[in-house]
Amino acid sequence: MNEQLKYLKDKDKLTQYDVDRANALLQIEVKRLALEQARQSKTKLRLRRDSQGNYTYQYTADEDATRQAQQELADAENSLYNLTKESYKNNLDSYYDTTKEMNEKIKDIYKDTTLSAEEQNQKAAMIYEYYGDIITGLT
């Protein structure tokens, strides 16, 4: 938790993905603790036979509770994976759309014959600067 808080505080701009990811990581840790608790909790009484043929009662972990906790942990990890995968895909799409838009505007500037070469270069530099900040944010 402290690592996640430090990570979030150090970021310049927080996105909804950052918050969702932190929540997903928290849920994974909660599920991991539940799994450990299910493994350590000895609530089932079983009859065991040792090598000499003697019978003894022994408390063991509840296998159903352990199995359910393992499944919940796997589901939480899968949820984080899907969240990250979807965010990555959306980010790539935004990056592609932004660079495409920037390139189209640059082409339009250089196609404009009413501008001198110096004016075209100045406008292109402004476009590069504007979209450069956006692209840097996406990366």
C-alpha positions in Angstrom: 0.0 0.0 0.0 2.8 2.4 0.8 4.5 1.6 -2.5 1.3 2.4 -4.3 0.7 5.6 -2.4 4.2 6.7 -3.2 3.8 5.9 -6.9 0.5 7.8 -7.1 2.0 10.8 -5.2 5.0 10.9 -7.5 3.0 11.0 -10.7 2.4 14.4 -12.3 -1.0 13.6 -13.6 -3.3 10.9 -12.3 -5.7 9.2 -14.7 -8.7 7.1 -13.9 -6.6 4.1 -14.9 -4.0 4.9 -12.2 -6.8 4.9 -9.6 -8.4 1.7 -10.9 -5.1 0.0 -11.1 -4.3 0.9 -7.5 -7.7 -0.4 -6.4 -7.2 -3.6 -8.4 -3.8 -4.1 -6.7 -5.4 -3.5 -3.3 -8.0 -6.2 -4.1 -5.3 -8.6 -5.1 -3.6 -8.1 -1.7 -6.8 -8.5 0.1 -7.5 -11.8 -1.7 -3.9 -13.0 -1.1 -4.4 -12.4 2.6 -7.7 -14.2 2.5 -6.0 -17.2 0.8 -3.3 -17.2 3.5 -5.8 -17.1 6.2 -7.8 -19.9 4.6 -4.6 -22.0 4.4 -3.7 -21.4 8.0 -7.1 -21.8 9.5 -7.4 -25.3 10.7 -11.2 -25.9 11.1 -11.8 -29.4 9.7 -11.3 -32.3 12.0 -10.0 -35.4 10.3 -9.2 -38.9 11.4 -5.7 -39.9 10.6 -3.8 -43.2 10.8 -0.1 -43.2 11.5 2.5 -45.8 10.5 1.9 -47.9 13.6 -1.8 -48.2 12.9 -2.9 -45.7 15.6 -5.7 -43.4 14.8 -5.6 -39.7 15.8 -7.7 -36.7 15.2 -6.1 -33.8 13.4 -7.3 -30.4 12.5 -6.7 -29.4 8.8 -7.5 -26.5 6.6 -10.8 -26.4 4.8 -10.0 -27.4 1.2 -13.2 -25.8 -0.2 -12.4 -22.4 1.5 -8.8 -22.6 0.3 -9.9 -23.5 -3.3 -12.5 -20.6 -3.3 -9.9 -18.1 -2.0 -7.4 -19.3 -4.7 -10.1 -18.7 -7.3 -11.0 -15.3 -6.0 -7.3 -14.4 -6.1 -6.9 -15.6 -9.7 -10.0 -13.6 -10.7 -8.6 -10.5 -9.1 -5.3 -11.0 -10.9 -7.2 -11.6 -14.2 -9.2 -8.4 -13.6 -6.0 -6.4 -13.2 -4.6 -8.0 -16.4 -7.7 -7.1 -18.4 -7.7 -3.6 -17.0 -4.1 -3.1 -18.0 -4.6 -4.6 -21.4 -7.6 -2.5 -22.2 -5.9 0.7 -21.0 -2.8 -0.1 -23.1 -5.0 -0.7 -26.1 -6.8 2.6 -25.6 -3.6 4.4 -25.1 -2.1 3.0 -28.3 -5.3 4.0 -30.2 -5.1 7.6 -28.8 -1.4 7.7 -29.7 -2.1 6.6 -33.2 -5.0 9.0 -33.7 -3.0 11.9 -32.3 0.0 11.3 -34.5 -2.2 10.9 -37.5 -4.0 14.2 -36.8 -0.6 15.9 -36.3 0.7 14.6 -39.6 -2.4 15.7 -41.4 -2.1 19.2 -40.1 1.6 19.3 -41.0 0.7 18.2 -44.5 -2.0 20.9 -44.8 0.6 23.6 -43.7 3.1 22.5 -46.3 0.4 22.3 -49.0 -0.7 25.9 -48.4 1.0 27.8 -51.1 0.0 31.2 -49.7 2.5 30.9 -46.9 6.2 31.5 -47.3 8.6 28.7 -46.4 9.5 30.5 -43.2 5.9 30.8 -42.2 5.3 27.1 -43.0 8.2 26.1 -40.8 7.0 28.3 -37.9 3.5 26.9 -38.0 4.9 23.4 -38.3 7.1 24.0 -35.3 4.0 25.2 -33.3 2.1 22.1 -34.4 5.0 19.8 -33.3 5.2 21.6 -30.0 1.5 21.3 -29.3 1.2 17.7 -30.3 4.5 16.8 -28.8 3.2 17.6 -25.4 0.1 15.4 -26.0 2.2 12.5 -27.4 4.6 12.7 -24.5 1.7 12.5 -22.1 0.4 9.4 -23.9 3.7 7.7 -23.8 
